Amino acid sequence: MGKATNRYGVRYGKTTKLKVEKIEKFYRNKKQKCPYCKKAGVKRLAAGIWQCQKCNNKFAGKAYSFSQKMIAREEEE
């Protein structure tokens, strides 16, 4: 277990902390590509809500990543 799960101390057990660490490493460290402009720089706004920093599109996906099979909604401004 790494530094990401040290904040839990002795609580919750080893298996749960390993799962949390795996999820957090993926969505915090890996740059994800926008499905519209293909630029790597998508940020997670909330659970399941993502926004591209270049083209400013907002879209829905999974909580910690998004897939190509997603319901996309272009932000109208």
PyMOL Python script that loads the backbone (N, CA, C, O; Angstrom):
from pymol import cmd

cmd.read_pdbstr("""\
ATOM      1  N   MET A   1       0.847  -1.187   0.000  1.00  0.00           N
ATOM      2  CA  MET A   1       0.000   0.000   0.000  1.00  0.00           C
ATOM      3  C   MET A   1       0.882   1.235   0.000  1.00  0.00           C
ATOM      4  O   MET A   1       1.906   1.284   0.681  1.00  0.00           O
ATOM      5  N   GLY A   2       0.479   2.211  -0.756  1.00  0.00           N
ATOM      6  CA  GLY A   2       1.293   3.393  -0.931  1.00  0.00           C
ATOM      7  C   GLY A   2       0.812   4.578  -0.126  1.00  0.00           C
ATOM      8  O   GLY A   2      -0.005   4.460   0.787  1.00  0.00           O
ATOM      9  N   LYS A   3       1.342   5.706  -0.493  1.00  0.00           N
ATOM     10  CA  LYS A   3       1.036   6.942   0.219  1.00  0.00           C
ATOM     11  C   LYS A   3      -0.412   7.391   0.029  1.00  0.00           C
ATOM     12  O   LYS A   3      -0.964   8.104   0.867  1.00  0.00           O
ATOM     13  N   ALA A   4      -1.021   6.966  -1.081  1.00  0.00           N
ATOM     14  CA  ALA A   4      -2.393   7.381  -1.369  1.00  0.00           C
ATOM     15  C   ALA A   4      -3.385   6.895  -0.319  1.00  0.00           C
ATOM     16  O   ALA A   4      -4.393   7.551  -0.059  1.00  0.00           O
ATOM     17  N   THR A   5      -3.100   5.759   0.275  1.00  0.00           N
ATOM     18  CA  THR A   5      -4.040   5.201   1.252  1.00  0.00           C
ATOM     19  C   THR A   5      -3.576   5.363   2.690  1.00  0.00           C
ATOM     20  O   THR A   5      -4.232   4.852   3.598  1.00  0.00           O
ATOM     21  N   ASN A   6      -2.486   6.043   2.927  1.00  0.00           N
ATOM     22  CA  ASN A   6      -2.017   6.272   4.297  1.00  0.00           C
ATOM     23  C   ASN A   6      -3.008   7.102   5.108  1.00  0.00           C
ATOM     24  O   ASN A   6      -3.014   7.029   6.336  1.00  0.00           O
ATOM     25  N   ARG A   7      -3.832   7.878   4.443  1.00  0.00           N
ATOM     26  CA  ARG A   7      -4.782   8.727   5.165  1.00  0.00           C
ATOM     27  C   ARG A   7      -5.849   7.924   5.906  1.00  0.00           C
ATOM     28  O   ARG A   7      -6.523   8.458   6.787  1.00  0.00           O
ATOM     29  N   TYR A   8      -6.012   6.633   5.555  1.00  0.00           N
ATOM     30  CA  TYR A   8      -7.000   5.797   6.215  1.00  0.00           C
ATOM     31  C   TYR A   8      -6.469   5.129   7.482  1.00  0.00           C
ATOM     32  O   TYR A   8      -7.250   4.612   8.280  1.00  0.00           O
ATOM     33  N   GLY A   9      -5.157   5.136   7.673  1.00  0.00           N
ATOM     34  CA  GLY A   9      -4.580   4.544   8.869  1.00  0.00           C
ATOM     35  C   GLY A   9      -4.838   3.052   8.947  1.00  0.00           C
ATOM     36  O   GLY A   9      -4.605   2.331   7.977  1.00  0.00           O
ATOM     37  N   VAL A  10      -5.315   2.583  10.082  1.00  0.00           N
ATOM     38  CA  VAL A  10      -5.565   1.152  10.271  1.00  0.00           C
ATOM     39  C   VAL A  10      -7.008   0.765   9.925  1.00  0.00           C
ATOM     40  O   VAL A  10      -7.381  -0.398  10.075  1.00  0.00           O
ATOM     41  N   ARG A  11      -7.798   1.691   9.480  1.00  0.00           N
ATOM     42  CA  ARG A  11      -9.206   1.426   9.189  1.00  0.00           C
ATOM     43  C   ARG A  11      -9.404   0.773   7.814  1.00  0.00           C
ATOM     44  O   ARG A  11      -8.539   0.888   6.946  1.00  0.00           O
ATOM     45  N   TYR A  12     -10.517   0.102   7.618  1.00  0.00           N
ATOM     46  CA  TYR A  12     -11.061  -0.413   6.357  1.00  0.00           C
ATOM     47  C   TYR A  12     -10.406  -1.664   5.809  1.00  0.00           C
ATOM     48  O   TYR A  12     -11.012  -2.293   4.942  1.00  0.00           O
ATOM     49  N   GLY A  13      -9.233  -2.080   6.231  1.00  0.00           N
ATOM     50  CA  GLY A  13      -8.630  -3.326   5.774  1.00  0.00           C
ATOM     51  C   GLY A  13      -7.764  -3.168   4.537  1.00  0.00           C
ATOM     52  O   GLY A  13      -7.853  -2.181   3.807  1.00  0.00           O
ATOM     53  N   LYS A  14      -6.930  -4.166   4.327  1.00  0.00           N
ATOM     54  CA  LYS A  14      -5.932  -4.119   3.266  1.00  0.00           C
ATOM     55  C   LYS A  14      -6.547  -4.186   1.871  1.00  0.00           C
ATOM     56  O   LYS A  14      -6.150  -3.429   0.985  1.00  0.00           O
ATOM     57  N   THR A  15      -7.506  -5.077   1.667  1.00  0.00           N
ATOM     58  CA  THR A  15      -8.102  -5.263   0.342  1.00  0.00           C
ATOM     59  C   THR A  15      -8.794  -3.999  -0.141  1.00  0.00           C
ATOM     60  O   THR A  15      -8.620  -3.600  -1.292  1.00  0.00           O
ATOM     61  N   THR A  16      -9.561  -3.377   0.708  1.00  0.00           N
ATOM     62  CA  THR A  16     -10.266  -2.154   0.343  1.00  0.00           C
ATOM     63  C   THR A  16      -9.289  -1.035   0.010  1.00  0.00           C
ATOM     64  O   THR A  16      -9.489  -0.303  -0.959  1.00  0.00           O
ATOM     65  N   LYS A  17      -8.238  -0.901   0.804  1.00  0.00           N
ATOM     66  CA  LYS A  17      -7.247   0.144   0.550  1.00  0.00           C
ATOM     67  C   LYS A  17      -6.490  -0.102  -0.752  1.00  0.00           C
ATOM     68  O   LYS A  17      -6.137   0.852  -1.446  1.00  0.00           O
ATOM     69  N   LEU A  18      -6.234  -1.360  -1.096  1.00  0.00           N
ATOM     70  CA  LEU A  18      -5.570  -1.665  -2.364  1.00  0.00           C
ATOM     71  C   LEU A  18      -6.448  -1.294  -3.551  1.00  0.00           C
ATOM     72  O   LEU A  18      -5.952  -0.785  -4.556  1.00  0.00           O
ATOM     73  N   LYS A  19      -7.750  -1.545  -3.443  1.00  0.00           N
ATOM     74  CA  LYS A  19      -8.685  -1.176  -4.514  1.00  0.00           C
ATOM     75  C   LYS A  19      -8.745   0.346  -4.699  1.00  0.00           C
ATOM     76  O   LYS A  19      -8.735   0.841  -5.826  1.00  0.00           O
ATOM     77  N   VAL A  20      -8.805   1.071  -3.594  1.00  0.00           N
ATOM     78  CA  VAL A  20      -8.850   2.533  -3.647  1.00  0.00           C
ATOM     79  C   VAL A  20      -7.570   3.079  -4.269  1.00  0.00           C
ATOM     80  O   VAL A  20      -7.619   4.004  -5.080  1.00  0.00           O
ATOM     81  N   GLU A  21      -6.440   2.522  -3.899  1.00  0.00           N
ATOM     82  CA  GLU A  21      -5.161   2.974  -4.434  1.00  0.00           C
ATOM     83  C   GLU A  21      -5.089   2.765  -5.948  1.00  0.00           C
ATOM     84  O   GLU A  21      -4.596   3.634  -6.667  1.00  0.00           O
ATOM     85  N   LYS A  22      -5.571   1.632  -6.432  1.00  0.00           N
ATOM     86  CA  LYS A  22      -5.557   1.344  -7.862  1.00  0.00           C
ATOM     87  C   LYS A  22      -6.417   2.350  -8.634  1.00  0.00           C
ATOM     88  O   LYS A  22      -5.995   2.870  -9.667  1.00  0.00           O
ATOM     89  N   ILE A  23      -7.609   2.616  -8.135  1.00  0.00           N
ATOM     90  CA  ILE A  23      -8.516   3.568  -8.784  1.00  0.00           C
ATOM     91  C   ILE A  23      -7.910   4.965  -8.797  1.00  0.00           C
ATOM     92  O   ILE A  23      -7.932   5.634  -9.831  1.00  0.00           O
ATOM     93  N   GLU A  24      -7.371   5.417  -7.674  1.00  0.00           N
ATOM     94  CA  GLU A  24      -6.828   6.764  -7.592  1.00  0.00           C
ATOM     95  C   GLU A  24      -5.592   6.945  -8.461  1.00  0.00           C
ATOM     96  O   GLU A  24      -5.400   8.014  -9.039  1.00  0.00           O
ATOM     97  N   LYS A  25      -4.756   5.927  -8.564  1.00  0.00           N
ATOM     98  CA  LYS A  25      -3.591   6.025  -9.446  1.00  0.00           C
ATOM     99  C   LYS A  25      -4.020   6.206 -10.885  1.00  0.00           C
ATOM    100  O   LYS A  25      -3.419   6.987 -11.622  1.00  0.00           O
ATOM    101  N   PHE A  26      -5.061   5.486 -11.295  1.00  0.00           N
ATOM    102  CA  PHE A  26      -5.512   5.550 -12.672  1.00  0.00           C
ATOM    103  C   PHE A  26      -6.068   6.919 -13.026  1.00  0.00           C
ATOM    104  O   PHE A  26      -5.630   7.531 -14.000  1.00  0.00           O
ATOM    105  N   TYR A  27      -7.023   7.404 -12.253  1.00  0.00           N
ATOM    106  CA  TYR A  27      -7.695   8.624 -12.679  1.00  0.00           C
ATOM    107  C   TYR A  27      -6.929   9.894 -12.335  1.00  0.00           C
ATOM    108  O   TYR A  27      -7.223  10.941 -12.911  1.00  0.00           O
ATOM    109  N   ARG A  28      -5.975   9.853 -11.436  1.00  0.00           N
ATOM    110  CA  ARG A  28      -5.197  11.046 -11.121  1.00  0.00           C
ATOM    111  C   ARG A  28      -3.942  11.173 -11.964  1.00  0.00           C
ATOM    112  O   ARG A  28      -3.542  12.288 -12.299  1.00  0.00           O
ATOM    113  N   ASN A  29      -3.307  10.055 -12.318  1.00  0.00           N
ATOM    114  CA  ASN A  29      -2.018  10.107 -12.986  1.00  0.00           C
ATOM    115  C   ASN A  29      -2.091   9.961 -14.494  1.00  0.00           C
ATOM    116  O   ASN A  29      -1.208  10.461 -15.191  1.00  0.00           O
ATOM    117  N   LYS A  30      -3.089   9.307 -15.016  1.00  0.00           N
ATOM    118  CA  LYS A  30      -3.167   9.064 -16.450  1.00  0.00           C
ATOM    119  C   LYS A  30      -3.918  10.199 -17.132  1.00  0.00           C
ATOM    120  O   LYS A  30      -5.041  10.533 -16.756  1.00  0.00           O
ATOM    121  N   LYS A  31      -3.275  10.789 -18.150  1.00  0.00           N
ATOM    122  CA  LYS A  31      -3.948  11.819 -18.942  1.00  0.00           C
ATOM    123  C   LYS A  31      -4.939  11.129 -19.862  1.00  0.00           C
ATOM    124  O   LYS A  31      -4.583  10.187 -20.570  1.00  0.00           O
ATOM    125  N   GLN A  32      -6.167  11.589 -19.854  1.00  0.00           N
ATOM    126  CA  GLN A  32      -7.196  10.969 -20.672  1.00  0.00           C
ATOM    127  C   GLN A  32      -7.518  11.871 -21.856  1.00  0.00           C
ATOM    128  O   GLN A  32      -7.493  13.096 -21.734  1.00  0.00           O
ATOM    129  N   LYS A  33      -7.822  11.263 -23.006  1.00  0.00           N
ATOM    130  CA  LYS A  33      -8.062  12.004 -24.243  1.00  0.00           C
ATOM    131  C   LYS A  33      -9.530  12.368 -24.393  1.00  0.00           C
ATOM    132  O   LYS A  33     -10.422  11.592 -24.049  1.00  0.00           O
ATOM    133  N   CYS A  34      -9.754  13.556 -24.910  1.00  0.00           N
ATOM    134  CA  CYS A  34     -11.105  14.032 -25.190  1.00  0.00           C
ATOM    135  C   CYS A  34     -11.647  13.284 -26.414  1.00  0.00           C
ATOM    136  O   CYS A  34     -10.932  13.131 -27.404  1.00  0.00           O
ATOM    137  N   PRO A  35     -12.899  12.817 -26.360  1.00  0.00           N
ATOM    138  CA  PRO A  35     -13.466  12.121 -27.515  1.00  0.00           C
ATOM    139  C   PRO A  35     -13.789  13.057 -28.679  1.00  0.00           C
ATOM    140  O   PRO A  35     -14.025  12.590 -29.793  1.00  0.00           O
ATOM    141  N   TYR A  36     -13.805  14.360 -28.441  1.00  0.00           N
ATOM    142  CA  TYR A  36     -14.128  15.318 -29.496  1.00  0.00           C
ATOM    143  C   TYR A  36     -12.884  15.829 -30.217  1.00  0.00           C
ATOM    144  O   TYR A  36     -12.797  15.752 -31.442  1.00  0.00           O
ATOM    145  N   CYS A  37     -11.911  16.357 -29.449  1.00  0.00           N
ATOM    146  CA  CYS A  37     -10.740  16.963 -30.078  1.00  0.00           C
ATOM    147  C   CYS A  37      -9.489  16.093 -29.985  1.00  0.00           C
ATOM    148  O   CYS A  37      -8.455  16.442 -30.555  1.00  0.00           O
ATOM    149  N   LYS A  38      -9.564  14.981 -29.285  1.00  0.00           N
ATOM    150  CA  LYS A  38      -8.469  13.997 -29.132  1.00  0.00           C
ATOM    151  C   LYS A  38      -7.247  14.530 -28.380  1.00  0.00           C
ATOM    152  O   LYS A  38      -6.172  13.934 -28.454  1.00  0.00           O
ATOM    153  N   LYS A  39      -7.396  15.648 -27.655  1.00  0.00           N
ATOM    154  CA  LYS A  39      -6.300  16.194 -26.866  1.00  0.00           C
ATOM    155  C   LYS A  39      -6.305  15.548 -25.479  1.00  0.00           C
ATOM    156  O   LYS A  39      -7.359  15.366 -24.870  1.00  0.00           O
ATOM    157  N   ALA A  40      -5.121  15.209 -24.996  1.00  0.00           N
ATOM    158  CA  ALA A  40      -5.016  14.646 -23.644  1.00  0.00           C
ATOM    159  C   ALA A  40      -5.031  15.788 -22.642  1.00  0.00           C
ATOM    160  O   ALA A  40      -4.062  16.540 -22.542  1.00  0.00           O
ATOM    161  N   GLY A  41      -6.098  15.918 -21.916  1.00  0.00           N
ATOM    162  CA  GLY A  41      -6.209  16.985 -20.938  1.00  0.00           C
ATOM    163  C   GLY A  41      -7.609  17.111 -20.394  1.00  0.00           C
ATOM    164  O   GLY A  41      -8.081  18.213 -20.115  1.00  0.00           O
ATOM    165  N   VAL A  42      -8.273  15.983 -20.243  1.00  0.00           N
ATOM    166  CA  VAL A  42      -9.637  15.973 -19.722  1.00  0.00           C
ATOM    167  C   VAL A  42      -9.582  15.964 -18.203  1.00  0.00           C
ATOM    168  O   VAL A  42      -8.817  15.199 -17.615  1.00  0.00           O
ATOM    169  N   LYS A  43     -10.375  16.796 -17.569  1.00  0.00           N
ATOM    170  CA  LYS A  43     -10.417  16.862 -16.114  1.00  0.00           C
ATOM    171  C   LYS A  43     -11.747  16.341 -15.611  1.00  0.00           C
ATOM    172  O   LYS A  43     -12.779  16.491 -16.264  1.00  0.00           O
ATOM    173  N   ARG A  44     -11.705  15.730 -14.451  1.00  0.00           N
ATOM    174  CA  ARG A  44     -12.899  15.213 -13.794  1.00  0.00           C
ATOM    175  C   ARG A  44     -13.488  16.316 -12.927  1.00  0.00           C
ATOM    176  O   ARG A  44     -12.827  16.817 -12.017  1.00  0.00           O
ATOM    177  N   LEU A  45     -14.732  16.695 -13.208  1.00  0.00           N
ATOM    178  CA  LEU A  45     -15.400  17.739 -12.425  1.00  0.00           C
ATOM    179  C   LEU A  45     -16.096  17.141 -11.208  1.00  0.00           C
ATOM    180  O   LEU A  45     -16.023  17.691 -10.109  1.00  0.00           O
ATOM    181  N   ALA A  46     -16.758  16.035 -11.407  1.00  0.00           N
ATOM    182  CA  ALA A  46     -17.459  15.324 -10.338  1.00  0.00           C
ATOM    183  C   ALA A  46     -17.543  13.866 -10.758  1.00  0.00           C
ATOM    184  O   ALA A  46     -17.053  13.500 -11.826  1.00  0.00           O
ATOM    185  N   ALA A  47     -18.148  13.044  -9.944  1.00  0.00           N
ATOM    186  CA  ALA A  47     -18.262  11.624 -10.276  1.00  0.00           C
ATOM    187  C   ALA A  47     -19.068  11.464 -11.561  1.00  0.00           C
ATOM    188  O   ALA A  47     -20.271  11.725 -11.581  1.00  0.00           O
ATOM    189  N   GLY A  48     -18.405  11.037 -12.627  1.00  0.00           N
ATOM    190  CA  GLY A  48     -19.077  10.800 -13.895  1.00  0.00           C
ATOM    191  C   GLY A  48     -19.187  11.999 -14.799  1.00  0.00           C
ATOM    192  O   GLY A  48     -19.735  11.871 -15.894  1.00  0.00           O
ATOM    193  N   ILE A  49     -18.697  13.163 -14.406  1.00  0.00           N
ATOM    194  CA  ILE A  49     -18.766  14.363 -15.237  1.00  0.00           C
ATOM    195  C   ILE A  49     -17.350  14.801 -15.571  1.00  0.00           C
ATOM    196  O   ILE A  49     -16.536  15.032 -14.677  1.00  0.00           O
ATOM    197  N   TRP A  50     -17.057  14.915 -16.869  1.00  0.00           N
ATOM    198  CA  TRP A  50     -15.728  15.240 -17.366  1.00  0.00           C
ATOM    199  C   TRP A  50     -15.798  16.469 -18.256  1.00  0.00           C
ATOM    200  O   TRP A  50     -16.822  16.721 -18.891  1.00  0.00           O
ATOM    201  N   GLN A  51     -14.694  17.249 -18.306  1.00  0.00           N
ATOM    202  CA  GLN A  51     -14.638  18.438 -19.159  1.00  0.00           C
ATOM    203  C   GLN A  51     -13.261  18.542 -19.793  1.00  0.00           C
ATOM    204  O   GLN A  51     -12.236  18.378 -19.131  1.00  0.00           O
ATOM    205  N   CYS A  52     -13.264  18.820 -21.102  1.00  0.00           N
ATOM    206  CA  CYS A  52     -12.017  19.011 -21.839  1.00  0.00           C
ATOM    207  C   CYS A  52     -11.530  20.435 -21.613  1.00  0.00           C
ATOM    208  O   CYS A  52     -12.320  21.377 -21.669  1.00  0.00           O
ATOM    209  N   GLN A  53     -10.248  20.597 -21.361  1.00  0.00           N
ATOM    210  CA  GLN A  53      -9.696  21.924 -21.115  1.00  0.00           C
ATOM    211  C   GLN A  53      -9.489  22.703 -22.409  1.00  0.00           C
ATOM    212  O   GLN A  53      -9.451  23.933 -22.385  1.00  0.00           O
ATOM    213  N   LYS A  54      -9.353  22.006 -23.540  1.00  0.00           N
ATOM    214  CA  LYS A  54      -9.119  22.693 -24.806  1.00  0.00           C
ATOM    215  C   LYS A  54     -10.423  23.127 -25.469  1.00  0.00           C
ATOM    216  O   LYS A  54     -10.616  24.311 -25.742  1.00  0.00           O
ATOM    217  N   CYS A  55     -11.325  22.165 -25.731  1.00  0.00           N
ATOM    218  CA  CYS A  55     -12.555  22.485 -26.459  1.00  0.00           C
ATOM    219  C   CYS A  55     -13.736  22.807 -25.541  1.00  0.00           C
ATOM    220  O   CYS A  55     -14.808  23.178 -26.019  1.00  0.00           O
ATOM    221  N   ASN A  56     -13.547  22.668 -24.243  1.00  0.00           N
ATOM    222  CA  ASN A  56     -14.527  23.057 -23.231  1.00  0.00           C
ATOM    223  C   ASN A  56     -15.828  22.246 -23.277  1.00  0.00           C
ATOM    224  O   ASN A  56     -16.851  22.701 -22.764  1.00  0.00           O
ATOM    225  N   ASN A  57     -15.803  21.061 -23.881  1.00  0.00           N
ATOM    226  CA  ASN A  57     -16.978  20.200 -23.902  1.00  0.00           C
ATOM    227  C   ASN A  57     -17.107  19.464 -22.578  1.00  0.00           C
ATOM    228  O   ASN A  57     -16.113  19.040 -21.989  1.00  0.00           O
ATOM    229  N   LYS A  58     -18.341  19.319 -22.120  1.00  0.00           N
ATOM    230  CA  LYS A  58     -18.626  18.519 -20.936  1.00  0.00           C
ATOM    231  C   LYS A  58     -19.322  17.254 -21.404  1.00  0.00           C
ATOM    232  O   LYS A  58     -20.151  17.287 -22.313  1.00  0.00           O
ATOM    233  N   PHE A  59     -18.980  16.145 -20.776  1.00  0.00           N
ATOM    234  CA  PHE A  59     -19.606  14.887 -21.140  1.00  0.00           C
ATOM    235  C   PHE A  59     -19.639  13.969 -19.947  1.00  0.00           C
ATOM    236  O   PHE A  59     -18.924  14.164 -18.965  1.00  0.00           O
ATOM    237  N   ALA A  60     -20.495  12.951 -20.051  1.00  0.00           N
ATOM    238  CA  ALA A  60     -20.672  11.989 -18.969  1.00  0.00           C
ATOM    239  C   ALA A  60     -19.920  10.715 -19.295  1.00  0.00           C
ATOM    240  O   ALA A  60     -19.759  10.344 -20.457  1.00  0.00           O
ATOM    241  N   GLY A  61     -19.470  10.061 -18.253  1.00  0.00           N
ATOM    242  CA  GLY A  61     -18.773   8.792 -18.409  1.00  0.00           C
ATOM    243  C   GLY A  61     -18.843   8.030 -17.108  1.00  0.00           C
ATOM    244  O   GLY A  61     -19.790   8.185 -16.336  1.00  0.00           O
ATOM    245  N   LYS A  62     -17.847   7.211 -16.866  1.00  0.00           N
ATOM    246  CA  LYS A  62     -17.788   6.471 -15.614  1.00  0.00           C
ATOM    247  C   LYS A  62     -17.271   7.387 -14.514  1.00  0.00           C
ATOM    248  O   LYS A  62     -16.848   8.509 -14.791  1.00  0.00           O
ATOM    249  N   ALA A  63     -17.299   6.929 -13.299  1.00  0.00           N
ATOM    250  CA  ALA A  63     -16.915   7.773 -12.172  1.00  0.00           C
ATOM    251  C   ALA A  63     -15.434   8.135 -12.188  1.00  0.00           C
ATOM    252  O   ALA A  63     -15.083   9.276 -11.890  1.00  0.00           O
ATOM    253  N   TYR A  64     -14.554   7.187 -12.529  1.00  0.00           N
ATOM    254  CA  TYR A  64     -13.122   7.452 -12.461  1.00  0.00           C
ATOM    255  C   TYR A  64     -12.443   7.392 -13.811  1.00  0.00           C
ATOM    256  O   TYR A  64     -11.242   7.648 -13.901  1.00  0.00           O
ATOM    257  N   SER A  65     -13.161   7.067 -14.849  1.00  0.00           N
ATOM    258  CA  SER A  65     -12.660   7.079 -16.218  1.00  0.00           C
ATOM    259  C   SER A  65     -13.880   7.190 -17.117  1.00  0.00           C
ATOM    260  O   SER A  65     -15.015   7.160 -16.641  1.00  0.00           O
ATOM    261  N   PHE A  66     -13.652   7.316 -18.380  1.00  0.00           N
ATOM    262  CA  PHE A  66     -14.794   7.308 -19.285  1.00  0.00           C
ATOM    263  C   PHE A  66     -14.476   6.389 -20.449  1.00  0.00           C
ATOM    264  O   PHE A  66     -13.311   6.159 -20.773  1.00  0.00           O
ATOM    265  N   SER A  67     -15.511   5.870 -21.070  1.00  0.00           N
ATOM    266  CA  SER A  67     -15.315   4.948 -22.175  1.00  0.00           C
ATOM    267  C   SER A  67     -15.785   5.619 -23.456  1.00  0.00           C
ATOM    268  O   SER A  67     -16.410   6.678 -23.413  1.00  0.00           O
ATOM    269  N   GLN A  68     -15.486   5.008 -24.588  1.00  0.00           N
ATOM    270  CA  GLN A  68     -15.910   5.557 -25.865  1.00  0.00           C
ATOM    271  C   GLN A  68     -17.416   5.394 -26.065  1.00  0.00           C
ATOM    272  O   GLN A  68     -18.028   6.138 -26.832  1.00  0.00           O
ATOM    273  N   LYS A  69     -18.005   4.428 -25.380  1.00  0.00           N
ATOM    274  CA  LYS A  69     -19.448   4.239 -25.447  1.00  0.00           C
ATOM    275  C   LYS A  69     -20.100   5.069 -24.352  1.00  0.00           C
ATOM    276  O   LYS A  69     -20.503   4.537 -23.318  1.00  0.00           O
ATOM    277  N   MET A  70     -20.200   6.346 -24.576  1.00  0.00           N
ATOM    278  CA  MET A  70     -20.757   7.216 -23.546  1.00  0.00           C
ATOM    279  C   MET A  70     -21.814   8.124 -24.148  1.00  0.00           C
ATOM    280  O   MET A  70     -21.874   8.319 -25.362  1.00  0.00           O
ATOM    281  N   ILE A  71     -22.604   8.648 -23.318  1.00  0.00           N
ATOM    282  CA  ILE A  71     -23.595   9.617 -23.741  1.00  0.00           C
ATOM    283  C   ILE A  71     -22.935  10.976 -23.631  1.00  0.00           C
ATOM    284  O   ILE A  71     -22.622  11.438 -22.533  1.00  0.00           O
ATOM    285  N   ALA A  72     -22.727  11.611 -24.764  1.00  0.00           N
ATOM    286  CA  ALA A  72     -22.019  12.881 -24.780  1.00  0.00           C
ATOM    287  C   ALA A  72     -23.011  14.021 -24.925  1.00  0.00           C
ATOM    288  O   ALA A  72     -23.988  13.932 -25.668  1.00  0.00           O
ATOM    289  N   ARG A  73     -22.738  15.075 -24.209  1.00  0.00           N
ATOM    290  CA  ARG A  73     -23.561  16.260 -24.302  1.00  0.00           C
ATOM    291  C   ARG A  73     -22.653  17.452 -24.462  1.00  0.00           C
ATOM    292  O   ARG A  73     -21.839  17.731 -23.581  1.00  0.00           O
ATOM    293  N   GLU A  74     -22.772  18.154 -25.553  1.00  0.00           N
ATOM    294  CA  GLU A  74     -21.915  19.294 -25.805  1.00  0.00           C
ATOM    295  C   GLU A  74     -22.466  20.505 -25.072  1.00  0.00           C
ATOM    296  O   GLU A  74     -23.659  20.802 -25.140  1.00  0.00           O
ATOM    297  N   GLU A  75     -21.593  21.186 -24.382  1.00  0.00           N
ATOM    298  CA  GLU A  75     -21.975  22.378 -23.627  1.00  0.00           C
ATOM    299  C   GLU A  75     -22.266  23.519 -24.581  1.00  0.00           C
ATOM    300  O   GLU A  75     -21.435  23.844 -25.429  1.00  0.00           O
ATOM    301  N   GLU A  76     -23.422  24.125 -24.458  1.00  0.00           N
ATOM    302  CA  GLU A  76     -23.797  25.230 -25.337  1.00  0.00           C
ATOM    303  C   GLU A  76     -23.615  26.542 -24.583  1.00  0.00           C
ATOM    304  O   GLU A  76     -24.292  26.815 -23.592  1.00  0.00           O
ATOM    305  N   GLU A  77     -22.693  27.334 -25.078  1.00  0.00           N
ATOM    306  CA  GLU A  77     -22.443  28.641 -24.437  1.00  0.00           C
ATOM    307  C   GLU A  77     -22.296  29.705 -25.467  1.00  0.00           C
ATOM    308  O   GLU A  77     -22.082  30.869 -25.127  1.00  0.00           O
TER     309      GLU A  77
END
""", "prot")
cmd.dss("prot")
cmd.show_as("cartoon", "prot")
cmd.util.cbc("prot")
cmd.orient("prot")
